[in-house]
């Protein structure tokens, strides 16, 4: 039977900023388990595969309900590996196994607070927009780009921007968004054609500040622990 979406949890080993980040315990559970739990509650028919180079990671993911149909090859497991190639590798595996899906979704363990409701709502939006090729989680961008310039000795660009700022209030700024890392979803055939989750017909799905947290550095981890301990993600 054709299922609606293949969710791919990308979780290679070897994190440098936070050792073994993807399986580090947040509360009593490894980080990657949060993404698995959110998918398993989804109302959409799905498969959930982990793409990892680690047998230990694969076993942990399986214990939480994901499937581990393969180990990611070495050439897709280094610092320079492309997430696009990782997705295409999984899609090719699905094709070879005779499995068919309408959508492909990429999840990263480093966005643990995305809710099932967000995943389902995003898929609903994509299903109902025939022109859209995909949908990506975004969050409000801060600071506004008016407060940013290229690194240099002198604040040449900022000085002009801030001088012009006298004419405006913060409330007059256009709202800006940026990818949150929470999820990337594409129609199956569109991803094969574009080899990207991004094109002019990619929808934006905005998540809140807590859901939009992405853990990259130790300070991000400390913040995530604070959020989890104080149940701010509920």
C-alpha positions as CSV (number, residue, x, y, z in Angstrom):
1,X,0.0,0.0,0.0
2,X,1.3,3.5,-0.9
3,X,1.9,5.6,2.2
4,X,1.6,9.3,2.3
5,X,5.1,10.3,3.6
6,X,8.5,8.8,4.3
7,X,10.0,10.7,7.3
8,X,13.8,10.5,7.3
9,X,15.6,11.2,10.6
10,X,19.1,12.3,9.8
11,X,21.4,11.4,12.7
12,X,25.0,10.7,12.0
13,X,27.5,10.2,14.8
14,X,30.5,12.3,15.5
15,X,29.2,15.7,16.6
16,X,32.1,18.0,17.6
17,X,30.4,20.9,19.3
18,X,28.4,18.5,21.6
19,X,29.8,15.0,21.7
20,X,27.2,12.4,20.7
21,X,24.7,15.2,20.6
22,X,22.0,13.2,18.8
23,X,21.8,10.6,21.5
24,X,22.7,12.8,24.5
25,X,20.0,12.7,27.2
26,X,17.5,15.5,27.3
27,X,15.7,14.7,30.5
28,X,15.5,10.9,30.5
29,X,15.5,10.4,26.8
30,X,18.0,10.7,23.9
31,X,17.7,13.8,21.8
32,X,16.6,11.9,18.6
33,X,13.7,10.2,20.5
34,X,11.8,13.5,20.6
35,X,11.5,13.6,16.8
36,X,10.5,9.9,16.7
37,X,7.7,10.5,19.2
38,X,6.3,13.4,17.3
39,X,6.0,11.4,14.1
40,X,4.6,8.3,15.7
41,X,1.6,10.3,16.9
42,X,0.9,11.7,13.4
43,X,-2.5,11.0,11.7
44,X,-0.8,10.6,8.4
45,X,0.2,7.2,7.0
46,X,3.9,7.1,7.2
47,X,7.2,5.2,7.5
48,X,9.9,6.6,9.7
49,X,13.5,5.7,8.9
50,X,16.7,6.8,10.6
51,X,19.6,7.5,8.4
52,X,22.7,7.1,10.5
53,X,26.3,5.7,10.2
54,X,26.1,4.3,13.7
55,X,24.8,0.8,14.8
56,X,24.3,2.2,18.3
57,X,22.2,5.1,17.0
58,X,20.2,2.8,14.8
59,X,19.4,0.5,17.8
60,X,18.4,3.4,20.0
61,X,16.1,4.7,17.2
62,X,14.5,1.3,16.7
63,X,13.9,1.0,20.5
64,X,11.8,4.2,20.2
65,X,9.8,3.0,17.2
66,X,11.8,4.1,14.1
67,X,13.0,1.7,11.4
68,X,16.7,1.4,10.5
69,X,16.7,-0.3,7.1
70,X,20.3,0.6,6.3
71,X,23.4,2.2,7.6
72,X,24.5,5.3,5.9
73,X,27.7,4.8,3.8
74,X,30.9,6.6,4.8
75,X,30.8,9.0,1.9
76,X,27.6,10.4,3.3
77,X,28.7,10.6,6.9
78,X,31.4,13.2,7.0
79,X,31.4,16.9,7.8
80,X,31.0,17.8,4.2
81,X,28.2,15.4,3.4
82,X,25.1,17.0,1.7
83,X,21.7,16.5,3.3
84,X,20.4,16.4,-0.2
85,X,22.5,13.3,-1.0
86,X,21.4,11.7,2.3
87,X,17.8,12.2,1.3
88,X,18.3,10.9,-2.2
89,X,20.1,7.8,-0.8
90,X,17.1,7.0,1.3
91,X,14.7,7.6,-1.6
92,X,16.7,5.3,-3.8
93,X,16.6,2.6,-1.1
94,X,12.8,3.0,-1.0
95,X,12.5,2.7,-4.7
96,X,14.7,-0.5,-4.7
97,X,12.4,-2.0,-2.1
98,X,9.3,-1.1,-4.1
99,X,8.0,1.4,-1.6
100,X,6.0,4.4,-2.8
101,X,5.2,7.7,-1.1
102,X,3.6,11.0,-1.9
103,X,6.0,13.0,0.2
104,X,9.5,12.9,1.6
105,X,10.2,14.6,4.9
106,X,13.6,15.4,6.5
107,X,13.9,15.7,10.3
108,X,16.9,16.7,12.4
109,X,17.3,15.6,16.1
110,X,18.5,19.1,16.9
111,X,14.9,20.6,16.8
112,X,13.3,18.5,19.6
113,X,10.4,20.7,20.4
114,X,8.5,20.5,17.1
115,X,5.0,19.2,17.9
116,X,3.0,16.5,16.0
117,X,0.4,19.2,15.4
118,X,2.9,21.2,13.5
119,X,3.9,18.2,11.3
120,X,0.3,17.4,10.5
121,X,-0.7,21.0,9.9
122,X,2.2,21.5,7.5
123,X,1.3,18.3,5.6
124,X,-2.3,19.5,5.4
125,X,-1.3,22.8,4.0
126,X,0.9,21.1,1.4
127,X,-1.7,18.6,0.4
128,X,-4.3,21.4,-0.1
129,X,-2.1,23.6,-2.2
130,X,-1.7,21.9,-5.6
131,X,0.8,24.5,-6.8
132,X,3.2,24.0,-3.9
133,X,6.1,21.7,-4.2
134,X,7.1,21.6,-0.5
135,X,6.9,23.2,2.9
136,X,9.7,24.2,5.3
137,X,9.5,25.2,9.0
138,X,10.5,28.8,9.6
139,X,10.7,31.1,12.5
140,X,10.8,34.9,12.9
141,X,14.3,36.2,12.2
142,X,16.0,38.3,14.9
143,X,17.6,40.7,14.7
144,X,16.3,42.4,11.6
145,X,18.9,42.6,8.8
146,X,19.0,46.4,9.3
147,X,21.2,45.6,12.4
148,X,23.6,43.3,10.5
149,X,26.6,44.0,8.3
150,X,29.6,42.1,7.0
151,X,32.4,41.8,9.5
152,X,34.9,44.7,9.2
153,X,37.0,47.1,11.2
154,X,34.5,49.9,10.9
155,X,30.7,49.9,11.2
156,X,30.2,51.5,7.8
157,X,27.0,49.9,6.8
158,X,25.5,49.9,10.3
159,X,26.2,53.6,10.8
160,X,24.1,54.4,7.7
161,X,21.4,51.9,8.6
162,X,21.0,53.2,12.2
163,X,21.1,56.8,11.1
164,X,18.2,56.0,8.8
165,X,16.5,54.2,11.6
166,X,15.7,57.6,13.2
167,X,13.0,57.9,10.7
168,X,11.3,54.6,11.7
169,X,10.1,52.7,14.7
170,X,10.8,49.0,15.3
171,X,7.1,48.3,14.8
172,X,7.4,49.5,11.2
173,X,10.0,46.8,10.3
174,X,8.8,44.2,7.8
175,X,8.6,40.8,9.5
176,X,11.4,38.5,8.4
177,X,11.6,34.8,8.6
178,X,14.4,32.2,8.4
179,X,14.4,28.4,8.3
180,X,14.2,26.9,11.8
181,X,15.5,23.4,11.0
182,X,12.3,21.9,12.4
183,X,11.3,20.0,9.2
184,X,11.6,20.0,5.5
185,X,8.9,18.4,3.4
186,X,8.7,17.9,-0.4
187,X,6.4,16.2,-2.8
188,X,8.3,13.0,-3.8
189,X,8.5,13.8,-7.5
190,X,9.4,17.4,-6.9
191,X,12.4,16.5,-4.8
192,X,13.6,14.2,-7.5
193,X,13.2,17.0,-10.1
194,X,14.7,19.9,-8.0
195,X,17.0,17.9,-5.7
196,X,16.2,20.5,-3.1
197,X,13.5,21.4,-0.5
198,X,13.6,24.9,-1.8
199,X,12.2,26.5,-4.9
200,X,9.8,29.3,-5.7
201,X,6.8,27.1,-4.8
202,X,8.0,26.1,-1.3
203,X,5.5,27.0,1.4
204,X,6.6,28.6,4.7
205,X,5.2,27.1,7.9
206,X,6.0,29.4,10.9
207,X,6.6,27.8,14.3
208,X,6.7,29.5,17.6
209,X,9.9,30.5,19.5
210,X,10.1,27.3,21.6
211,X,9.4,25.0,18.6
212,X,11.9,27.0,16.6
213,X,14.9,26.3,18.9
214,X,17.8,24.5,17.1
215,X,20.6,22.9,19.2
216,X,23.9,23.6,17.6
217,X,26.2,24.7,20.5
218,X,26.5,23.9,24.2
219,X,24.6,27.1,25.1
220,X,21.7,25.9,23.0
221,X,21.7,22.7,24.9
222,X,21.6,24.5,28.2
223,X,18.6,26.5,27.0
224,X,16.9,23.3,25.8
225,X,17.4,21.7,29.2
226,X,15.9,24.8,30.9
227,X,12.9,24.6,28.6
228,X,12.4,20.9,29.2
229,X,12.9,21.2,32.9
230,X,10.3,24.0,33.2
231,X,7.9,22.3,30.7
232,X,7.9,25.4,28.5
233,X,7.5,23.1,25.5
234,X,4.2,21.6,26.6
